[in-house]
Amino acid sequence: WGQSETLSQKKKKKKKIRNLDLTGIESMDQCRHTLEQHNWNIEAAVQDRLNEQEGVPSVFNPPPSRPLQVNTADHRIYSYVVSRPQPRGLLGWGYYLIMLPFRFTYYTILDIFRFALRFIRPDPRSRVTDPVGDIVSFMHSFEEKYGRAHPVFYQGTYSQALNDAKRELRFLLVYLHGDDHQDSDEFCRNTLCAPEVISLINTRMLFWACSTNKPEGYRVSQALRENTYPFLAMIMLKDRRMTVVGRLEGLIQPDDLINQLTFIMDANQTYLVSERLEREERNQTQVLRQQQDEAYLASLRADQEKERKKREERERKRRKEEEVQQQKLAEERRRRNLQEEKERKLECLPPEPSPDDPESVKIIFKLPNDSRVERRFHFSQSLTVIHDFLFSLKESPEKFQIEANFPRRVLPCIPSEEWPNPPTLQEAGLSHTEVLFVQDLTDE
């Protein structure tokens, strides 16, 4: 039991690896669901999975059903009908004439019964609920009855086959299978499954087939309006719409089928070539237009960038002019305030003592511009008076300090932490005649 369980696990592991290699699906449940959708047809499941990976919609998620838009009214449609062989000899004609009334009565009663049945119960084939299921079911029954050697069936709906044939600019061969027709078995077994027919169909066209007993096949038969079975229709893109260019009806032999299909394709090949050239021209025009649009957008972006830079430059100049103007206004306001402060200091100065006043001090100021200013002050006056006098002068700097030469020192004329109350001239040790130097501190 342990050995059989190990072998089973190995088989499951190999199966999972195979599923992963073929489809990229790791989940065994999802693989089983996909195979059930395709009636356990591995090739169909893998092909549908690969179509999904290439961006083609899955056949099990078809687009909304729309009316079949295929041109079948073209008077240039090539039609080839194979009639049933006529009876030969006296015995053959006798048998034919004897059976004729019975055949006529049988088919007449059958048609009347079907016609009456429509009033009682609508034809179930008129409602297409699972088109892909109809296709897969027909493929399964076809392979069970005629083997796996057959043309590659298109695994999708009729509408999807039309879209693919239109997109790929290929011929689409449609086969409608009449299950009840007496010639269907012989046609499928001897003609459709013939190696040379398979080779021609697989290499030069798409092949879509379905039984008319299925809703999807019945819907297509209503659109193509076949007269008898077996029925083949060749469809291609002609004059920018999908058009039926050939109809083959009746029991046709392999060689005859190959000749007829080849004739139809050769007669209409120029339309496909023309459509390919037009499509290529449209693609080139679209590429050219796209390149022109890209060039225009690039030029537009360049112009927008230039305009943006111009706006930024104008804005920068405007801001700079505003800054200069603001600086000018601030400078003018500062000068005006300075002048007002000088005038206020001048008005607050005490009167100059007379030369004969024994308590007066004669001070000669040497300004930074090498000019000299002379004035008398009283010994009892604060050094602040000297500073206010110099500040009120027009030629004096805005910021300055006053230095004495013997000994060399800076006079504390402005209140500070060290000298909250500046000393008087006498306390500062000035004599009756002094020379003081004004040092400019404006730039410091």
VOGU-3710 file (C-alpha; in Angstrom, 3 decimals, decimal comma):
1> wgqsetlsqk> 0,000/0,000/0,000  2,844/2,394/0,798  4,524/1,608/-2,528  1,299/2,158/-4,561  0,676/5,441/-2,709  4,202/6,578/-3,620  3,670/5,706/-7,288  0,353/7,610/-7,280  2,033/10,644/-5,779  4,769/10,465/-8,427
11> kkkkkkirnl> 2,160/10,289/-11,204  0,325/13,299/-9,795  3,578/15,204/-9,526  4,510/14,395/-13,142  1,011/15,357/-14,278  1,248/18,663/-12,395  4,670/19,370/-13,961  3,249/18,580/-17,409  0,270/20,875/-16,838  2,599/23,628/-15,670
21> dltgiesmdq> 4,909/23,208/-18,680  2,068/23,261/-21,192  -0,275/25,881/-19,784  1,489/27,657/-16,933  -1,367/26,645/-14,561  -0,187/25,389/-11,188  -3,608/24,601/-9,694  -4,789/21,062/-10,398  -8,409/22,113/-9,833  -8,086/24,821/-12,467
31> crhtleqhnw> -6,467/22,341/-14,876  -9,296/19,870/-14,294  -11,908/22,599/-14,855  -10,198/23,663/-18,109  -10,089/20,065/-19,380  -13,756/19,526/-18,509  -14,650/22,635/-20,542  -12,856/21,091/-23,533  -14,323/17,589/-23,000  -10,881/16,387/-21,791
41> nieaavqdrl> -9,261/17,326/-25,114  -5,723/18,272/-24,051  -4,810/19,834/-27,407  -7,906/22,045/-27,391  -7,323/23,095/-23,782  -3,665/23,953/-24,397  -4,472/25,881/-27,583  -7,168/27,913/-25,819  -4,781/28,643/-22,926  -2,070/29,807/-25,348
51> neqegvpsvf> -4,613/32,021/-27,114  -5,435/33,674/-23,770  -1,740/34,284/-23,084  -1,390/35,947/-26,518  -4,224/38,348/-25,735  -6,910/36,511/-27,753  -10,203/36,190/-25,834  -10,937/32,721/-24,519  -13,511/30,792/-26,481  -15,312/30,195/-23,192
61> npppsrplqv> -15,658/33,938/-22,662  -16,919/34,991/-26,102  -17,909/38,591/-26,840  -21,634/39,469/-26,858  -23,439/37,748/-29,693  -24,141/40,065/-32,616  -25,945/39,492/-35,909  -23,789/37,643/-38,407  -22,685/40,228/-40,916  -21,453/38,288/-43,925
71> ntadhriysy> -22,220/39,345/-47,448  -24,055/36,448/-49,148  -25,888/38,461/-51,803  -22,939/39,042/-54,142  -23,908/37,881/-57,661  -20,244/37,029/-58,296  -20,282/34,159/-55,769  -18,857/31,021/-57,285  -21,279/28,122/-56,804  -20,510/24,493/-57,470
81> vvsrpqprgl> -23,207/21,873/-56,914  -22,615/18,141/-57,254  -25,840/16,403/-58,220  -26,615/12,898/-57,145  -25,911/10,303/-59,843  -28,901/9,394/-61,989  -30,098/5,747/-62,020  -28,660/3,595/-64,793  -30,256/0,773/-66,707  -33,761/-0,596/-66,642
91> lgwgyyliml> -33,362/-2,061/-63,171  -32,089/1,199/-61,726  -34,896/3,291/-63,209  -37,453/0,739/-62,109  -36,202/0,845/-58,530  -36,119/4,667/-58,648  -39,715/4,918/-59,942  -40,983/2,400/-57,388  -39,347/4,243/-54,465  -40,224/7,719/-55,714
101> pfrftyytil> -43,786/7,808/-54,269  -42,575/6,500/-50,950  -39,766/9,079/-50,799  -42,121/11,874/-51,777  -44,686/10,809/-49,186  -42,031/10,405/-46,465  -40,383/13,781/-46,959  -43,743/15,515/-47,400  -45,120/14,101/-44,150  -41,797/14,886/-42,410
111> difrfalrfi> -41,886/18,514/-43,563  -45,543/18,881/-42,528  -44,752/17,383/-39,128  -41,783/19,721/-38,599  -43,863/22,703/-39,725  -46,671/21,836/-37,317  -44,214/21,131/-34,533  -42,905/24,668/-34,745  -46,304/26,017/-33,661  -46,416/23,645/-30,697
121> rpdprsrvtd> -42,795/23,848/-29,583  -40,234/26,315/-30,935  -37,125/24,867/-32,498  -34,584/24,525/-29,626  -31,805/25,255/-32,091  -33,004/28,841/-32,449  -31,576/29,710/-29,006  -27,774/29,705/-28,875  -26,767/29,364/-25,228  -23,356/27,679/-25,443
131> pvgdivsfmh> -21,783/28,202/-28,884  -18,366/26,952/-27,833  -19,913/23,872/-26,264  -21,645/23,161/-29,579  -18,310/23,351/-31,413  -16,468/21,170/-28,899  -19,305/18,608/-28,893  -19,253/18,368/-32,697  -15,448/17,966/-32,736  -15,689/15,197/-30,148
141> sfeekygrah> -18,394/13,309/-32,044  -16,528/13,807/-35,363  -13,330/12,300/-33,971  -15,223/9,399/-32,421  -16,860/8,587/-35,750  -14,185/9,447/-38,329  -10,923/9,437/-36,392  -8,421/12,131/-35,441  -6,988/12,525/-38,958  -8,940/15,551/-40,118
151> pvfyqgtysq> -8,355/19,242/-40,852  -7,617/21,390/-37,816  -10,944/22,664/-36,527  -11,152/26,264/-35,415  -11,812/26,060/-31,683  -14,088/29,038/-31,282  -17,373/30,517/-32,361  -18,280/31,414/-35,910  -17,989/35,119/-35,101  -14,511/34,620/-33,674
161> alndakrelr> -13,468/32,689/-36,784  -14,705/35,567/-38,967  -12,782/38,077/-36,857  -9,567/36,043/-37,015  -9,853/35,527/-40,769  -10,441/39,252/-41,201  -7,551/40,221/-38,956  -5,109/37,711/-40,489  -6,387/38,238/-44,071  -6,911/34,518/-44,630
171> fllvylhgdd> -9,559/32,409/-46,309  -12,164/30,868/-43,995  -13,691/27,552/-45,056  -17,014/26,812/-43,327  -18,400/23,284/-43,259  -21,993/22,624/-42,183  -22,544/19,004/-41,273  -25,979/17,489/-41,883  -26,223/14,534/-39,512  -29,332/13,118/-41,184
181> hqdsdefcrn> -28,142/13,517/-44,774  -27,218/10,332/-46,620  -24,009/11,761/-48,129  -22,504/13,241/-44,951  -20,730/10,085/-43,773  -19,127/9,357/-47,116  -18,006/12,965/-47,543  -16,416/13,145/-44,077  -14,773/9,742/-44,277  -13,469/9,773/-47,853
191> tlcapevisl> -13,165/13,463/-48,790  -12,738/15,662/-45,721  -10,301/13,239/-44,070  -8,241/12,632/-47,191  -4,545/13,495/-46,582  -4,250/15,846/-49,564  -7,416/17,717/-48,519  -6,147/17,992/-44,933  -2,812/19,383/-46,154  -4,473/21,999/-48,377
201> intrmlfwac> -6,895/23,206/-45,700  -4,318/23,319/-42,904  -1,757/25,275/-44,915  -3,897/27,810/-46,763  -7,039/28,624/-44,739  -8,894/28,522/-41,456  -11,424/25,734/-41,088  -14,619/26,081/-39,052  -17,207/23,291/-38,835  -20,339/22,470/-36,887
211> stnkpegyrv> -23,428/20,329/-37,103  -26,713/21,978/-38,069  -28,349/20,007/-35,270  -26,447/22,250/-32,852  -27,780/25,775/-32,165  -24,515/27,383/-33,298  -24,464/25,378/-36,554  -28,165/26,044/-37,128  -27,605/29,776/-36,656  -24,832/29,745/-39,254
221> sqalrentyp> -26,963/27,704/-41,664  -29,705/30,319/-41,414  -27,153/32,976/-42,328  -25,546/31,083/-45,239  -28,811/29,498/-46,507  -27,440/26,170/-47,753  -29,530/24,068/-50,161  -28,160/20,594/-49,563  -25,428/18,707/-47,753  -22,511/18,405/-47,539
231> flamimlkdr> -22,133/22,192/-47,677  -18,915/24,237/-47,807  -18,625/28,006/-48,003  -15,429/29,979/-48,658  -15,416/33,375/-46,904  -12,839/36,157/-47,152  -12,420/39,891/-46,703  -13,552/41,490/-49,950  -14,323/45,163/-50,473  -13,686/45,669/-46,735
241> rmtvvgrleg> -16,380/43,245/-45,597  -16,492/39,510/-45,022  -18,002/37,975/-48,150  -18,927/34,479/-49,301  -16,915/33,991/-52,504  -17,613/30,303/-53,079  -20,260/27,677/-52,314  -19,680/23,953/-52,717  -22,693/21,674/-52,242  -23,182/17,974/-52,657
251> liqpddlinq> -20,983/14,906/-52,452  -17,708/16,121/-53,927  -14,640/13,913/-54,355  -11,210/14,795/-52,889  -9,524/15,748/-56,164  -12,524/17,743/-57,269  -12,675/19,509/-53,889  -8,984/20,455/-54,080  -9,448/21,792/-57,626  -12,522/23,818/-56,668
261> ltfimdanqt> -10,936/25,295/-53,525  -7,751/26,133/-55,410  -9,783/27,773/-58,179  -11,750/29,878/-55,703  -8,578/30,983/-53,876  -6,712/31,798/-57,110  -9,678/33,779/-58,429  -9,881/35,866/-55,257  -6,233/36,062/-54,246  -5,912/39,524/-55,794
271> ylvserlere> -8,477/40,870/-53,325  -6,412/39,657/-50,395  -3,220/41,039/-51,925  -4,945/44,364/-52,519  -6,305/44,386/-48,979  -2,851/43,566/-47,595  -1,348/46,463/-49,571  -4,118/48,808/-48,429  -3,718/47,670/-44,833  0,038/48,130/-45,037
281> ernqtqvlrq> -0,489/51,560/-46,572  -2,958/52,435/-43,826  -0,497/51,206/-41,224  2,294/53,246/-42,805  -0,012/56,253/-42,969  -0,956/55,710/-39,355  2,707/55,384/-38,377  3,534/58,511/-40,386  0,657/60,375/-38,794  1,770/59,161/-35,390
291> qqdeaylasl> 5,322/60,303/-36,111  3,994/63,662/-37,291  1,870/63,944/-34,174  4,859/63,083/-32,018  6,997/65,632/-33,882  4,256/68,223/-33,504  3,916/67,451/-29,808  7,704/67,644/-29,400  7,747/70,994/-31,212  4,798/72,160/-29,149
301> radqekerkk> 6,543/71,100/-25,942  9,719/72,889/-27,099  7,735/76,063/-27,847  5,969/75,761/-24,515  9,328/75,308/-22,796  10,712/78,396/-24,566  7,626/80,365/-23,619  7,938/79,140/-20,048  11,564/80,208/-19,906  10,624/83,582/-21,373
311> reererkrrk> 7,909/83,989/-18,768  10,331/82,984/-16,044  12,912/85,456/-17,395  10,327/88,228/-17,546  9,191/87,348/-14,045  12,785/87,288/-12,829  13,450/90,705/-14,382  10,232/92,048/-12,926  11,130/90,760/-9,470  14,636/92,178/-9,816
321> eeevqqqkla> 13,262/95,556/-10,878  10,862/95,447/-7,973  13,711/94,571/-5,628  15,819/97,425/-7,020  12,877/99,758/-6,685  12,264/98,552/-3,140  15,937/99,039/-2,349  15,825/102,537/-3,784  12,747/103,353/-1,742  14,326/101,844/1,366
331> eerrrrnlqe> 17,529/103,778/0,761  15,603/106,973/0,191  13,580/106,336/3,325  16,762/105,592/5,290  18,436/108,784/4,075  15,386/110,795/4,900  15,212/109,295/8,391  18,936/109,902/8,807  18,582/113,497/7,768  15,677/113,972/10,142
341> ekerkleclp> 17,725/112,388/12,928  20,677/114,725/12,176  18,374/117,728/12,274  16,873/116,534/15,555  20,327/116,014/17,093  21,420/119,445/15,890  18,402/121,076/17,477  19,075/119,334/20,781  22,728/120,415/21,028  23,525/122,811/23,888
351> pepspddpes> 24,896/126,239/22,911  28,611/126,534/22,284  30,538/128,194/25,197  32,368/131,456/24,636  36,137/131,389/24,014  36,869/133,243/27,262  34,966/130,646/29,357  37,566/128,992/31,601  35,518/125,765/31,733  35,360/125,430/27,968
361> vkiifklpnd> 37,247/122,928/25,854  38,364/123,594/22,311  38,203/120,402/20,259  39,461/120,008/16,711  37,883/117,004/14,939  39,690/115,340/12,041  37,043/113,661/9,842  37,619/110,603/7,656  37,625/112,788/4,518  40,618/114,716/5,969
371> srverrfhfs> 38,510/117,773/6,690  38,688/119,555/10,054  35,854/120,811/12,238  36,350/122,930/15,348  33,933/123,559/18,247  33,962/124,398/21,938  32,295/122,302/24,629  31,980/122,627/28,393  33,951/120,377/30,707  30,774/119,360/32,495
381> qsltvihdfl> 29,072/118,161/29,303  28,835/114,443/28,516  30,828/112,848/25,751  27,446/112,105/24,180  27,229/115,780/23,220  30,433/115,440/21,192  28,953/112,403/19,395  25,650/114,213/18,691  27,530/117,212/17,309  29,543/115,094/14,926
391> fslkespekf> 26,456/113,049/13,931  24,599/116,250/12,984  27,323/117,241/10,533  26,528/116,649/6,892  30,006/115,346/6,057  30,226/112,940/8,989  29,689/109,171/8,442  26,604/107,373/9,705  28,526/105,220/12,167  31,760/106,299/13,737
401> qieanfprrv> 33,855/106,310/16,858  35,941/109,077/18,409  39,584/108,420/19,325  42,021/110,464/21,388  45,724/110,393/20,499  47,601/110,957/23,829  47,120/108,389/25,194  45,512/106,619/22,252  42,047/105,511/23,281  38,425/105,325/22,115
411> lpcipseewp> 36,158/107,718/23,955  32,972/106,068/25,308  30,506/108,504/23,738  27,606/106,055/23,438  26,037/104,205/26,399  27,236/100,605/26,710  27,382/97,796/29,273  30,738/99,084/30,502  29,662/102,766/30,456  25,882/102,940/30,925
421> npptlqeagl> 26,300/106,704/31,455  29,069/108,151/29,289  31,561/110,311/31,286  31,964/114,079/31,010  34,760/115,682/29,078  36,583/116,367/32,346  36,144/112,774/33,543  37,431/111,577/30,173  40,658/113,522/30,877  40,393/116,018/28,042
431> shtevlfvqd> 42,417/119,232/28,248  41,479/122,740/27,202  42,618/122,050/23,664  42,225/118,621/22,107  42,543/117,012/18,691  40,190/114,052/18,273  40,021/111,658/15,341  36,735/110,409/13,819  36,970/106,824/12,557  34,346/105,628/10,040
441> ltde> 32,507/102,413/11,112  29,817/102,395/8,431  31,190/99,378/6,524  31,922/97,282/9,603
//
